[in-house]
Amino acid sequence: MPELPEVEVVRAGLAPAVTGALVTAVEVLEPRSLRRHDATSGAFEALLTGVRIEAAVRRGKFLWMPLSTGRALVGHLGMSGQLLLRTPDHAGDDRHARLRLQLEHPQHGELRVDFVDQRIFGSMAVDRLLPTEDGAPGGFSAEVTGEWAASIPAQVAHIARDPLDPAFSDARFAEALARRGSGVKRVLLDQGVVSGIGNIYADEALWAVRLHGEQPASTLTRRRSRELLNAVRKVLEKALAEGGTSFDAQYVNVNGASGYFSHSLNAYGRAGKPCPRCGTTMVREPFMNRSSHRCPRCQRLRMSRAATIA
């Protein structure tokens, strides 16, 4: 599913087109795409029509657009969701279009945002905004001065900040690793600890610092924790610069273009190929109903100091 770089590419593409735009019409083509919308708060269409979008914000894999009503339009792309910018009269292949927003932008004029989702695992919802616990902006956005800035949608509030967030706490991340005896990859994928990292970028960061995914997180020294966090940031930033990772036509930006970070992968998807660092054949191993990819020579499971002494 899309991870931080792919969602940030979408956010960055949407921001200039939707910020300041008025929602003039809403069309729901697939009610299942509103599974996370609380209908008791009002009908989805009614809560959006005639409302102005203030910005486009992201935390981890979640994307939201603060609204002039003090609520937010929250989007989760799921496995195959896309938010695509269209002309108002776009007549292309819309077999998988689930929602449509007609917008009127003060500078760009009329445009349309389509939520396209082949597998219908993604969702859109209008949600209430809550103040952030630390008083910092809820997520990453080019616009951080509005009344909505230090707030976050209720359904995103349980998600931790991501490593590219200016308010992310490196110390808190290290403390979380030190408290957990589970494998370090499981901790990286725990969105309550750090958000935005999925299977692809976890494998890439672990390869970069020569860590086995099953290495108990609590055995990492502070230095190793810093190295891992630095590697995570470098991988995410490089993927973001290359437009994200696209293995098929499902992971695209708002204009339908694919990213090309898949050509820069050192670990993920490279089972049976030589390790780019040492030449050893890379392996693929079962992991939480998914797979992990690593070099058996560079990324060995190390015993903890306590276990070694015992």
C-alpha positions in Angstrom: 0.0 0.0 0.0 1.2 3.6 -0.4 3.7 4.7 2.2 4.8 8.2 3.3 6.6 9.2 0.0 3.7 8.1 -2.2 1.1 10.0 0.0 3.3 13.1 0.2 3.7 13.1 -3.6 -0.2 13.2 -3.8 -0.4 15.9 -1.1 2.1 18.1 -2.8 0.3 17.8 -6.1 -3.1 18.5 -4.6 -2.1 21.5 -2.4 -1.8 24.2 -5.1 -5.0 23.0 -6.8 -7.3 22.7 -3.7 -6.0 25.3 -1.3 -8.6 28.1 -1.3 -10.9 26.2 -3.6 -14.7 26.1 -3.1 -16.5 22.7 -3.3 -19.4 23.3 -5.7 -20.6 19.7 -6.0 -20.0 16.3 -4.6 -20.9 13.0 -6.3 -20.7 9.6 -4.4 -20.4 6.8 -6.9 -19.5 4.1 -4.3 -21.0 4.3 -0.8 -18.4 1.7 0.5 -15.8 4.4 0.0 -17.4 6.3 2.9 -17.0 3.5 5.4 -15.0 5.8 7.7 -17.5 8.6 7.5 -19.7 9.0 10.5 -23.1 9.6 9.0 -24.5 10.8 12.3 -22.5 14.0 11.9 -24.2 14.7 8.7 -24.4 13.5 5.1 -21.0 13.5 3.3 -22.3 15.6 0.4 -24.0 18.2 2.6 -20.9 18.6 4.8 -18.7 19.4 1.8 -20.9 21.3 -0.7 -20.4 25.1 -0.5 -17.4 24.7 1.8 -13.9 26.1 1.2 -10.7 23.9 1.4 -8.0 25.6 3.5 -5.0 23.4 2.7 -3.7 19.8 2.1 -2.0 18.2 5.1 -0.3 14.8 5.7 0.8 12.7 8.7 2.3 9.4 7.8 0.0 7.7 5.3 -3.0 9.8 6.1 -4.0 12.9 4.1 -6.5 15.5 5.1 -7.9 18.8 3.9 -9.0 21.3 6.6 -12.3 22.9 5.7 -13.7 26.4 6.4 -16.3 24.8 8.7 -13.7 23.7 11.2 -13.8 20.1 10.0 -11.6 18.1 7.7 -11.9 15.9 4.6 -9.8 12.9 5.5 -8.5 10.5 2.8 -6.8 7.1 3.2 -5.6 5.5 0.0 -5.7 1.9 1.2 -4.2 -0.5 -1.2 -5.1 1.1 -4.5 -6.6 4.5 -3.8 -5.7 7.5 -6.0 -6.7 11.2 -5.8 -6.5 12.5 -9.4 -6.9 16.1 -10.7 -9.2 16.3 -13.7 -10.7 18.9 -15.9 -14.4 19.4 -15.1 -15.5 17.6 -18.2 -13.0 14.7 -18.1 -14.4 11.8 -20.0 -11.6 9.2 -19.6 -11.8 5.7 -18.2 -13.7 6.1 -14.9 -14.6 2.5 -14.1 -12.9 2.7 -10.7 -14.0 6.3 -9.8 -15.7 6.2 -6.4 -16.1 9.9 -5.4 -16.0 13.2 -7.3 -15.5 16.7 -6.1 -16.2 19.6 -8.3 -14.1 22.7 -7.3 -13.9 26.3 -8.1 -10.5 27.8 -7.5 -10.0 31.6 -7.3 -6.9 31.4 -9.6 -7.2 28.1 -11.5 -10.9 28.1 -12.2 -13.0 25.0 -12.4 -11.4 21.6 -11.8 -12.3 18.2 -10.5 -10.8 15.8 -7.9 -11.6 12.1 -8.4 -11.1 9.5 -5.8 -10.3 6.4 -7.8 -10.0 3.1 -5.9 -9.9 -0.3 -7.8 -10.0 -2.5 -4.7 -12.2 -0.2 -2.5 -9.9 -0.5 0.5 -9.4 3.2 0.7 -11.9 5.8 2.1 -12.9 9.4 2.4 -14.7 11.0 5.3 -15.5 14.4 6.8 -14.2 14.3 10.4 -14.0 16.7 13.3 -10.6 18.3 14.2 -9.0 17.9 17.6 -6.1 20.0 19.1 -2.7 18.3 18.9 -1.3 17.1 22.2 1.9 19.0 21.8 0.5 22.2 20.3 2.5 21.7 17.1 1.0 21.5 13.6 -0.9 18.3 13.1 1.1 17.2 10.0 3.1 18.4 7.1 1.7 21.2 5.0 3.0 24.2 3.1 0.3 26.2 4.9 0.7 26.2 8.7 -0.7 29.5 9.8 -4.5 28.8 9.8 -6.6 28.2 12.9 -6.6 24.5 11.9 -2.8 24.2 11.9 -2.4 22.8 15.5 -5.2 20.3 15.0 -5.7 16.8 13.7 -8.7 14.7 12.5 -10.1 12.5 15.3 -9.6 9.3 13.2 -5.9 10.2 12.7 -5.1 11.3 16.3 -3.8 7.9 17.3 -1.2 7.9 14.6 2.3 8.9 15.7 4.3 11.7 13.9 6.5 10.6 11.0 10.3 11.0 10.7 10.0 13.9 8.2 7.7 15.9 10.5 9.5 18.9 12.1 7.9 18.1 15.4 9.0 14.4 15.4 10.9 13.5 18.6 14.1 11.6 18.0 14.4 11.0 21.8 10.9 9.5 22.1 11.7 7.2 19.2 14.8 5.9 20.8 12.9 5.4 24.1 10.2 3.4 22.3 12.9 1.1 20.8 14.5 0.6 24.2 11.2 -0.5 25.7 10.3 -3.1 23.1 11.7 -6.6 23.0 10.0 -7.4 19.6 11.9 -7.3 16.4 13.0 -3.9 15.2 11.0 -4.2 11.9 7.8 -4.7 13.8 8.5 -1.5 15.7 9.2 0.4 12.5 5.8 -0.7 11.2 3.9 0.2 14.4 2.1 3.4 13.4 1.6 4.2 17.1 5.4 4.6 17.4 6.4 6.1 14.1 4.1 6.6 11.1 4.6 6.5 7.3 7.0 3.5 7.2 5.7 0.4 5.5 7.3 -2.9 4.3 9.3 -1.4 1.5 11.0 1.4 3.3 11.5 -0.7 6.5 13.5 -3.3 4.5 15.5 -0.5 2.8 16.4 1.2 6.0 17.3 -2.0 7.8 19.6 -3.0 4.9 21.3 0.4 4.9 22.3 0.0 8.6 23.0 -3.8 8.4 20.2 -4.8 10.8 18.2 -8.0 10.8 14.5 -7.3 11.0 14.1 -9.7 14.0 16.8 -8.0 16.0 15.1 -7.2 19.3 14.6 -3.4 19.3 15.6 -3.2 23.0 19.1 -4.5 22.1 19.9 -1.4 20.0 22.2 1.1 21.5 21.4 4.8 21.3 24.0 5.1 18.6 22.4 2.3 16.5 18.9 3.9 17.1 20.2 7.2 15.7 21.8 5.4 12.7 18.5 3.6 12.0 16.4 6.8 12.2 18.9 8.6 9.9 18.6 5.7 7.4 14.9 5.8 7.5 14.9 9.6 6.8 17.4 9.2 3.9 15.4 6.4 2.3 12.1 8.4 2.6 13.7 11.6 1.3 15.3 9.8 -1.7 12.0 8.0 -2.5 10.1 11.3 -2.2 12.6 13.0 -4.6 12.0 10.2 -7.1 8.2 10.4 -6.9 7.8 7.3 -4.7 7.8 3.6 -5.5 5.5 2.4 -8.3 5.3 -1.3 -9.2 2.1 -1.0 -11.2 -0.3 1.7 -12.4 -2.0 1.9 -9.0 0.6 4.1 -7.3 0.6 7.4 -9.1 0.6 11.1 -8.5 -2.4 13.4 -9.0 -1.6 13.6 -12.7 -1.5 9.8 -13.1 2.3 9.6 -13.4 4.3 6.8 -11.7 7.3 7.2 -9.4 10.6 5.6 -10.1 12.2 4.8 -6.8 11.7 1.1 -7.6 14.9 1.4 -9.7 16.8 2.5 -6.5 15.8 -0.4 -4.2 18.7 -2.2 -2.5 16.7 -4.9 -0.6 12.9 -5.0 -1.2 12.0 -7.3 -4.0 15.6 -8.4 -4.7 15.4 -12.0 -3.5 17.7 -14.2 -5.5 19.8 -11.2 -6.7 23.2 -10.2 -5.4 23.4 -7.8 -2.5 24.5 -4.4 -3.9 27.0 -4.2 -1.0 28.7 -7.6 -0.7 27.3 -9.7 -3.6 25.7 -12.4 -1.4 22.4 -13.7 -2.7 19.5 -11.8 -1.1 16.7 -13.8 0.6 13.0 -13.4 1.1 11.4 -14.5 4.3 7.8 -14.7 5.6 6.9 -11.7 7.9 3.5 -10.8 9.3 1.5 -12.2 6.3 4.0 -10.3 4.1 7.7 -10.8 3.3 11.0 -9.4 4.4 14.0 -9.0 2.1 17.6 -8.9 3.5 21.2 -9.9 2.9 22.0 -13.0 5.0 25.6 -11.9 5.3 25.2 -8.1 6.0 22.1 -8.4 8.1 22.8 -11.1 10.7 20.7 -11.6 13.9 22.9 -10.6 16.8 22.5 -11.8 20.3 22.0 -9.2 23.0 24.7 -8.4 25.5 22.7 -9.9 28.3 22.2 -13.1 26.4 25.9 -13.3 25.5 26.8 -12.9 29.2 24.4 -15.6 30.2 
